[in-house]
Amino acid sequence: MSAIPSPTPHRFGVHLGSAGASVSVWAPHAAGVDLCLFDAKGAESRIPLVGPEAGAWHAWVPSIRAGQHYGFRARGPWDPTQGHVYNEARLLLDPYARGIEGAIAHESTDGSAAFLSRQDDVDSAPFVPRGVVLAPPRTPAENGPRVAWADTIVYEAHVKGLTQAMPEVPAAMRGTYSALGHDAVVRHLQGLGVTTLELLPIHAFASETHLEKLGLDNYWGYNTLGFFAPHAPYATAAARGKGPQAIADELRAAIAALHRGGIEVILDVVYNHTCEGGASGRQVSWRGLDNRAYYRHLDGQPGVLDDTTGTGNTLDFGEPRVVQMALDSLRYWITDYGVDGFRFDLATTLGRTGNGFEPRHPFLVGITTDPVIGGVKLIAEPWDLGLGGWQTGAFPAPMAEWNDRYRDSIRTFWLTDAERALVKKSGHGVQDLATRLAGSSDVFGQSDPPLSRGPLASINFVTAHDGFTLSDLTAYHDKHNEANGEDGADGSPSNSSWNHGAEGPTDDEAILSARRRTARNLLGTLLLSAGVPMIVAGDEMGRTQRGNNNAYCQDNDLSWIDWALQPWQSSLRATTAHLLRLRREHPVLRPATFYEGRDRDETRRDDLAWFYGSGQGESEQLWHDSSVRALQMMRSLAEGSDALIVINGYGSPASVAIPPDDGPAWRLAWDSAWESPESDEARAALAAEAVSPGSTIEVDTLSMRLYLSAA
């Protein structure tokens, strides 16, 4: 069959028309590219594409229909010193494939996968996946609930880990896309008060070769095989049996069900690197099409990859067509699946130029100004492993960012410094804690105009998928990653954790009680701070990974949420729901702008004021005395209740004087000393009379309280 030039060579991928399909792939240094079509028996036919036209190889192919399996083969020089590794024997996956069938085989004819990076004539077709042509969705994607940033509560979860052990979900659905839309999942999220489900990567991905040799898998999914296709193993067996079209339909249905339940869906996306690895890694797609064009290389050394991700390769976002690929992918997930936003893994890489990170990089300008992409939630992980990689606070509006400064400050106050406080040693004082409670203006206020980004640019978190869980932060001093097969060398050695006197499991009730209170302090601080809180799935129930702080390869009960809760876990879940309800009902707890520290209408309390435990107003000593560990934060808005947060970070009970003023009295809304807001102690305290300004209260050891002004 002869190729007919496509009228739209810049429209990459395979797109069905009324009597065939347009096909286009970008490979500017190739000498020729063939489209390879496979029939139901696996027989291959090849169609030479037309090109290159501005680097694109393209054609209109009348014979293509939905369900067609295909790939590419590229011809060109084999000159690794110049960055070229063309090999026509390698079947290559379309970077724009919307459906993917099969996986990278663990073994080849010679017993290893290394042949994928060699120059030889071994046909790789039996060992690599193929693209599958999908029909357009029959109906448009359903619109999400469009939750305002000020009302957003992010819940980071793994598709499989969230429901694999959830008894209310039918066994055949557990751990799948379908389970995400099940009533039990929606009810859990609604009951907590979560608005936004952030999923760890669901783009098709592959495991690293070193994990395959250990008999492990890449569980988290940060190793992308395709930016347009959902990861097939997350679909039900029934959908997988029907093929990629059914897998896509299952995911769309799950997102639509979450939307109907008022829950947004954000995808964690990995555009910074691919699963092809380093120079000696696989050749399954981009590398075989054009290694020199798709990947970053050192200046003047086109044969040496520039790795800013720690994975062996980095996609080159200085190349317009790479930027286009990422933008096209983002639009596709929004328009065809109804996705409500994205969290960009190692986002500094996506803004790198030849001179380092640039906030006005074309990709960042593109996603923030595009009429489709710019209208959804955009979150940056604002660092990578390259020079100048830490860029927290530097991303352009309206992007939000993971705030690692928040994580470190809260852990320091409630964990490492709290441990020191019990033996009457000084720590870091309260200045950093106060800055994080108020929205991290030191990080996100350095905008133009100043303070224009506001606290909602800060995604506040204490834990994330990598690192200790919330419960493990209180139970382990050291990481315990032996199951990962790397002799404990993987995972961060710096956790700012506190085991409360025993490493791991213990029967000592005093230690267990102290751990539970610390977990409540961490949660309370997170959910009462200005900014957008992110909870890791299971933290609200005390999930443990038994001290593993890098469970990226643990696809087992170490990572899955255990829904068989002990009483203390149910109490922690009730505490989380109580705090989120308070946040939802009281705008003073979720401000959209930075506080100015003044009375805005001259009739109420200052919008933000700080006090010692004695009730005295702030002074320079409060912020610079490392021995101070009691703090009061008063907030006020023009409408609604005022809020007073009282913190006792000392290793003993403290008498705290409520700040004296002419404002209304205070009612206790929450105390971290309570095991549960539903306990008899909590019910009695909530029903007690309001506390007048100037009164003295007794605050328990290492605890915090929230008061709201009485009507």
DRENDOLUM-541089 format. One record per residue (C-alpha): residue in one letter; x, y, z. Coordinates in steps of 0.5 Angstrom, whole numbers, plus 500, padded with zeros to 3 digits. Last residue first. Example, Ala and Ser with C-alpha at 12.3 -4.5 7.8 and 13.67 -1.06 7.14 Angstrom:
BEGIN
   kolpa     x     y     z
       S   527   498   514
       A   525   491   516
# end
This chain:
BEGIN
   kolpa     x     y     z
       A   455   568   637
       A   461   565   640
       S   468   566   637
       L   471   560   635
       Y   477   556   639
       L   481   551   637
       R   486   547   641
       M   493   544   641
       S   497   539   645
       L   504   538   647
       T   502   537   655
       D   495   539   656
       V   492   546   656
       E   490   549   662
       I   486   556   661
       T   486   563   664
       S   481   568   662
       G   483   574   659
       P   477   574   654
       S   471   570   656
       V   471   562   655
       A   464   560   653
       E   460   555   657
       A   461   548   656
       A   457   543   651
       L   464   542   647
       A   467   540   653
       A   462   535   655
       R   462   532   648
       A   470   532   648
       E   470   528   654
       D   464   523   653
       S   468   522   646
       E   465   524   639
       P   471   529   638
       S   476   523   639
       E   482   521   643
       W   481   528   646
       A   488   532   647
       S   488   535   640
       D   482   539   643
       W   477   542   638
       A   471   547   638
       L   472   550   645
       R   467   557   645
       W   470   564   645
       A   467   570   648
       P   466   576   644
       G   471   582   643
       D   473   587   648
       D   480   584   649
       P   484   580   653
       P   488   575   650
       I   486   568   653
       A   491   566   658
       V   495   560   658
       S   497   555   664
       A   501   550   661
       P   502   542   662
       S   509   539   661
       G   513   538   655
       Y   512   544   652
       G   509   545   645
       N   503   548   648
       I   499   551   642
       V   492   555   642
       I   489   557   636
       L   484   562   636
       A   478   563   631
       D   473   569   629
       S   467   567   627
       G   463   569   621
       E   464   576   617
       A   469   581   616
       L   475   576   618
       S   478   575   624
       R   484   570   626
       M   488   570   633
       M   494   565   633
       Q   497   563   640
       L   503   560   642
       A   507   556   647
       R   514   553   645
       V   519   559   647
       S   526   556   648
       S   528   558   641
       D   527   566   643
       H   527   569   636
       W   520   570   634
       L   517   571   641
       Q   523   576   643
       E   521   580   637
       S   514   582   640
       E   507   579   640
       G   502   581   644
       Q   501   578   651
       G   496   573   653
       S   501   569   657
       G   502   564   652
       Y   505   569   648
       F   500   572   643
       W   500   573   635
       A   495   577   631
       L   491   576   624
       D   485   580   622
       D   485   584   627
       R   479   584   632
       R   473   587   629
       T   469   594   628
       E   475   598   625
       D   473   595   618
       R   480   591   616
       D   483   591   623
       R   490   589   622
       G   495   584   621
       E   495   584   614
       Y   493   576   613
       F   495   573   606
       T   489   572   601
       A   484   566   600
       P   483   565   607
       R   481   558   609
       L   480   557   617
       V   476   564   617
       P   471   561   612
       H   468   557   618
       E   464   551   616
       R   469   548   611
       R   474   548   616
       L   470   546   622
       R   468   540   618
       L   475   538   616
       L   477   538   623
       H   471   534   625
       A   472   529   619
       T   480   528   621
       T   478   527   628
       A   473   522   626
       R   478   518   622
       L   483   518   628
       S   477   515   633
       S   476   510   627
       Q   484   508   628
       W   484   508   635
       P   478   503   635
       Q   482   498   631
       L   480   499   623
       A   479   493   618
       W   480   498   612
       D   488   496   611
       I   490   501   606
       W   495   498   601
       S   502   499   601
       L   505   494   606
       D   499   489   604
       N   502   488   597
       D   505   492   591
       Q   511   494   594
       C   516   497   589
       Y   515   505   591
       A   515   503   598
       N   520   509   600
       N   519   510   607
       N   519   503   610
       G   517   504   617
       R   512   498   618
       Q   508   502   612
       T   503   504   617
       R   496   507   616
       G   493   511   622
       M   486   512   619
       E   486   519   617
       D   493   517   614
       G   490   512   610
       A   490   516   603
       V   495   522   604
       I   492   528   606
       M   493   535   602
       P   491   542   605
       V   491   548   601
       G   493   554   604
       A   492   557   611
       S   493   552   617
       L   487   549   621
       L   488   542   617
       L   495   541   617
       T   496   544   624
       G   490   539   626
       L   493   533   623
       L   500   534   626
       N   497   535   633
       R   493   529   632
       A   499   525   630
       T   502   527   636
       R   496   525   640
       R   496   518   637
       R   504   517   639
       A   503   520   646
       S   497   514   647
       L   502   509   644
       I   508   511   648
       A   503   511   655
       E   500   504   652
       D   506   501   652
       D   505   495   648
       T   510   496   642
       P   510   496   635
       G   516   501   631
       E   522   503   635
       A   520   505   642
       G   521   512   646
       H   516   516   642
       N   519   514   635
       W   520   521   633
       S   521   523   626
       S   524   529   622
       N   525   524   616
       S   532   525   614
       P   535   518   611
       S   531   519   605
       G   530   512   601
       D   534   507   598
       A   541   505   601
       G   537   500   606
       D   540   494   603
       E   537   495   596
       G   532   489   596
       N   526   494   597
       A   524   489   603
       E   530   492   607
       N   527   499   607
       H   526   500   615
       K   527   508   616
       D   530   510   622
       H   526   514   628
       Y   520   510   627
       A   513   510   631
       T   511   518   630
       L   513   519   623
       D   510   512   622
       S   503   514   623
       L   503   520   619
       T   506   515   613
       F   514   516   612
       G   517   518   606
       D   514   518   599
       H   507   518   598
       A   506   525   601
       T   506   527   609
       V   506   533   612
       F   503   537   607
       N   501   544   605
       I   499   546   598
       S   501   553   598
       A   499   557   592
       L   492   558   596
       P   496   563   601
       G   496   569   596
       R   499   569   589
       S   498   577   590
       L   503   578   596
       P   507   583   592
       P   505   585   585
       D   509   581   582
       S   510   575   587
       Q   515   574   593
       G   509   573   597
       F   509   565   596
       V   515   563   600
       D   516   568   606
       S   508   569   605
       S   508   562   608
       G   500   561   609
       A   499   564   616
       L   500   557   620
       R   507   556   616
       T   509   563   618
       A   507   561   625
       L   511   554   625
       D   517   558   623
       Q   517   563   628
       V   515   558   634
       G   522   556   637
       H   527   552   634
       G   529   547   639
       S   531   548   646
       K   532   542   651
       K   527   541   657
       V   528   533   656
       L   521   533   654
       A   522   539   650
       R   527   535   646
       E   522   530   643
       A   518   536   641
       D   523   539   637
       T   524   533   633
       L   516   531   632
       W   511   537   633
       F   516   543   631
       T   520   540   626
       R   515   536   623
       I   511   542   622
       S   517   546   619
       D   519   541   615
       R   512   540   611
       Y   511   547   611
       R   518   548   607
       D   516   543   603
       N   510   547   600
       W   508   543   594
       E   506   548   589
       A   500   552   586
       M   500   554   579
       P   495   561   577
       A   500   564   578
       P   508   562   576
       F   512   558   579
       A   518   561   584
       G   515   559   591
       T   519   553   591
       Q   524   553   586
       W   530   547   589
       G   533   545   583
       G   539   550   582
       L   543   544   579
       G   539   538   577
       L   535   533   582
       D   528   536   581
       W   524   541   585
       P   517   545   585
       E   512   539   585
       A   508   543   581
       I   500   544   582
       L   495   546   576
       K   488   546   577
       V   484   546   571
       G   482   553   567
       G   489   554   564
       I   489   547   561
       V   483   549   556
       P   484   556   554
       D   492   555   555
       T   495   561   559
       T   498   557   565
       I   499   551   561
       G   503   554   555
       V   507   560   560
       L   509   554   564
       F   511   550   557
       P   514   556   554
       H   519   558   560
       R   517   564   564
       P   519   561   570
       E   526   560   568
       F   530   554   571
       G   537   554   568
       N   541   557   563
       G   540   552   557
       T   532   552   559
       R   529   548   565
       G   521   549   566
       L   519   542   566
       T   525   540   570
       T   523   544   575
       A   516   540   575
       L   519   534   578
       D   512   531   578
       F   507   535   576
       R   500   535   579
       F   495   535   574
       G   487   538   574
       D   480   536   573
       V   480   530   569
       G   474   530   564
       Y   477   524   560
       D   476   526   553
       T   477   533   554
       I   482   534   560
       W   486   528   559
       Y   487   530   552
       R   489   537   553
       L   494   535   558
       S   497   530   553
       D   497   535   547
       L   501   540   552
       A   506   535   554
       M   507   533   546
       Q   507   540   544
       V   513   541   549
       V   517   536   546
       R   515   539   540
       P   518   545   542
       E   525   543   544
       G   527   546   551
       F   523   541   554
       D   528   536   553
       L   526   530   556
       T   530   527   562
       N   534   521   562
       G   538   516   567
       T   532   516   573
       G   535   521   577
       T   531   527   575
       T   536   532   572
       D   540   527   567
       D   543   530   562
       L   545   525   557
       V   551   524   554
       G   552   523   546
       P   550   530   544
       Q   556   533   548
       G   557   540   546
       D   552   542   552
       L   550   536   555
       H   544   532   553
       R   536   533   554
       Y   532   528   551
       Y   527   528   545
       A   531   531   539
       R   538   526   540
       N   534   520   542
       D   530   521   535
       L   525   515   534
       G   529   509   537
       R   530   514   544
       W   522   516   544
       S   519   509   543
       V   522   502   546
       Q   529   503   546
       R   531   501   553
       G   537   503   557
       S   544   503   556
       A   544   511   555
       G   540   512   561
       G   532   509   562
       E   527   508   557
       C   521   509   562
       T   521   516   561
       H   523   523   564
       N   520   530   566
       Y   513   529   564
       V   511   525   570
       V   503   526   571
       D   500   526   578
       L   492   526   576
       I   487   530   579
       V   480   528   580
       E   474   532   583
       I   469   529   588
       G   462   532   588
       G   459   525   588
       R   457   526   581
       H   464   528   579
       L   467   521   582
       A   462   517   578
       A   464   521   572
       I   471   519   574
       A   470   512   574
       A   466   512   568
       R   472   515   564
       L   476   510   567
       E   472   504   565
       D   471   507   558
       A   479   507   557
       I   480   500   559
       A   474   498   554
       Q   477   501   549
       P   484   498   551
       G   482   491   550
       K   476   487   552
       G   479   482   556
       R   482   488   560
       A   475   491   561
       A   473   484   564
       A   479   483   568
       T   478   490   571
       A   483   496   570
       Y   489   498   574
       P   493   493   569
       A   492   497   563
       H   495   504   565
       P   491   509   562
       A   494   511   555
       F   496   518   553
       F   503   520   556
       G   505   513   554
       L   511   508   558
       T   512   513   564
       N   516   511   570
       Y   513   514   576
       G   508   509   577
       W   508   508   584
       Y   508   500   584
       N   514   499   580
       D   514   492   581
       L   519   487   584
       G   522   480   583
       L   529   482   584
       K   531   482   577
       E   524   486   575
       L   526   491   580
       H   533   492   576
       T   530   493   570
       E   525   498   572
       S   518   497   571
       A   513   500   566
       F   508   505   565
       A   502   507   562
       H   499   514   565
       I   496   512   571
       P   501   516   576
       L   499   517   583
       L   491   519   584
       E   489   526   587
       L   482   526   589
       T   479   533   590
       T   474   535   595
       V   475   531   601
       G   470   532   607
       L   471   526   611
       G   464   523   610
       Q   465   525   602
       L   471   521   601
       H   468   515   605
       R   462   515   601
       V   465   516   594
       V   469   510   596
       A   464   506   598
       D   459   508   592
       H   464   505   587
       G   467   510   583
       L   474   509   584
       A   473   501   584
       S   472   502   577
       Y   479   504   576
       T   481   498   579
       G   484   495   586
       R   478   492   588
       M   473   491   582
       A   473   483   582
       A   472   483   590
       P   466   487   590
       V   468   493   594
       E   465   494   601
       P   471   490   604
       M   476   495   601
       A   483   491   601
       Q   485   493   594
       T   481   499   594
       L   486   505   596
       G   492   501   594
       K   490   500   587
       V   489   507   585
       H   494   510   589
       A   491   516   593
       E   493   523   595
       Y   487   527   598
       V   487   534   596
       I   482   539   600
       T   479   545   596
       D   475   550   599
       A   479   556   598
       W   482   553   591
       A   474   553   589
       V   471   546   587
       R   470   546   580
       P   465   540   580
       G   467   536   574
       N   464   537   567
       E   462   530   564
       A   467   528   558
       P   463   528   552
       T   459   522   549
       R   461   517   545
       P   469   518   546
       P   473   518   540
       A   475   511   537
       L   481   508   540
       V   487   506   535
       V   492   501   539
       G   499   502   540
       R   504   496   541
       P   507   493   547
       V   515   490   546
       F   518   483   547
       P   515   480   540
       A   516   486   536
       S   524   487   538
       D   527   484   532
       V   534   482   533
       D   538   485   528
       D   543   488   532
       Q   545   495   535
       R   544   494   543
       S   539   498   547
       L   533   493   547
       F   538   487   547
       A   539   489   555
       A   532   485   556
       S   535   479   558
       G   535   472   557
       D   538   471   550
       T   532   471   546
       S   529   476   550
       E   526   476   557
       H   522   481   562
       A   518   483   556
       I   516   490   555
       A   508   490   556
       G   502   488   552
       E   497   493   549
       I   497   500   549
       G   491   505   547
       R   491   513   546
       A   498   512   543
       Y   501   519   542
       P   509   517   543
       D   507   511   538
       L   511   505   541
       L   517   503   537
       L   519   496   534
       R   526   495   534
       A   529   492   528
       E   530   498   524
       N   535   501   529
       Y   537   508   530
       V   541   510   536
       H   543   517   534
       G   546   522   540
       Q   552   524   536
       T   557   519   540
       P   552   514   540
       D   552   514   532
       W   547   509   529
       P   545   513   523
       G   537   512   521
       R   531   508   520
       A   525   508   524
       R   520   503   525
       F   513   504   528
       G   508   501   532
       Y   501   498   530
       H   494   495   533
       Q   488   497   530
       G   482   497   535
       A   478   503   531
       R   480   502   524
       I   486   503   519
       S   485   501   512
       P   485   508   509
       V   492   511   511
       W   493   518   511
       A   500   519   512
       H   506   522   516
       W   513   523   518
       A   514   530   522
       G   521   533   523
       A   518   540   519
       E   516   535   514
       P   520   529   514
       G   517   526   510
       V   512   521   508
       L   511   515   511
       P   513   508   509
       I   507   503   510
       R   509   496   513
       S   505   490   514
       E   506   485   520
       A   502   479   522
       G   500   478   529
       K   494   473   528
       A   489   479   529
       D   493   483   524
       F   499   488   526
       L   500   495   522
       C   507   498   522
       L   508   505   520
       D   515   506   517
       V   520   511   518
       G   525   514   514
       A   532   517   515
       A   531   519   522
       H   533   526   525
       P   527   529   525
       A   523   524   528
       W   516   526   530
       V   510   522   528
       S   504   522   524
       V   498   518   522
       S   491   520   519
       A   486   515   519
       G   481   511   515
       A   474   512   512
       S   470   517   516
       G   476   520   520
       L   480   516   525
       H   486   520   529
       V   493   516   530
       G   499   520   533
       F   501   527   532
       R   497   533   529
       H   503   537   525
       P   502   533   519
       T   495   535   518
       P   493   534   511
       S   496   527   511
       P   500   525   505
       I   498   519   502
       A   502   512   503
       S   503   507   498
       M   500   500   500
# end
